[in-house]
Amino acid sequence: MKRMLCVLAALLLLALPSCGKAEEPELAADAPSAEGVGSASEKAKSGGFDVDLTLMSSTMVYSEVYNMMAMPDDYVGKTVRMKGTFAAYPGEDRNYYVCFIADAAACCQQGMEFVLDGEYVYPDDYPAEGTEITVSGVFDTYYEGEYMRYCQLIDARMTY
């Protein structure tokens, strides 16, 4: 019985430190914030983009794109730059052009649709599928049908 009480007391003592307030870890002064680029100096470092995914680690990029898809209203109107793989999908009324971004393990990917600024013809003015591209544009959303909301970069520019 005494042994069981000693074990319970030891477990209780181990659990007590988890009841305290956790301190926030400090970020490096030049690290981009999780919400994209917040301060004027961070925005200047990113070439004037609100969210520059090209400056983030692969884990942060995947997380930020997930946030864009999950909470698009937080990003509408922000300028975004990303690097990924080009893909095109034919639709009934138009084609869809996508920049796919892989996660850190390169096992999963998320895509961001983009609409180039200007008049472009597919496939003449686009790279081959699978080409690494950098896309920048203004984050926006649109609906297809009554309930299907999609995210895209409008007024986009692409380099490859």
JOBEL-V630139 format. One line per field, one symbol per residue. phi: phi as a letter, one per 40 degrees, with the letter a starting at -180 (. if undefined). psi: psi as a letter, one per 40 degrees, with the letter a starting at -180 (. if undefined). burial: 1 if it has 24 or more other ideal C-beta (glycine too) atoms within 12 Angstrom, else 0. A space follows every 10 residues. Layout:
phi->???
psi->???
burial->???
This chain:
phi->.ccccccccc cccccccccc cccccccccb cccccgbccc ccccccggcc bbcccbcccc cccccdcccc bcccbdgccb bababcabbc bcbacbbbbc bccccfbbab bbcbbcchbb bccdcbcccg ccbbbbacca babbgcbccb babbfcbbba
psi->dddddddddd dddddddeei hiihihiide hiideahdid dddddeeeid hgeeeiiddd dddddddddd gddeeheihi hihahiiihh iddiihhihh hiadefdiii ihiihihahi hhedeiiiie hhihhiahhi iiihadehhi iihifiihi.
burial->0000000000 0000000000 0000000000 0110011000 0100010011 1111110101 1111111110 0100100111 1111111100 0000011111 1000000001 1111110000 0000011000 0011111111 1000000001 1111011100
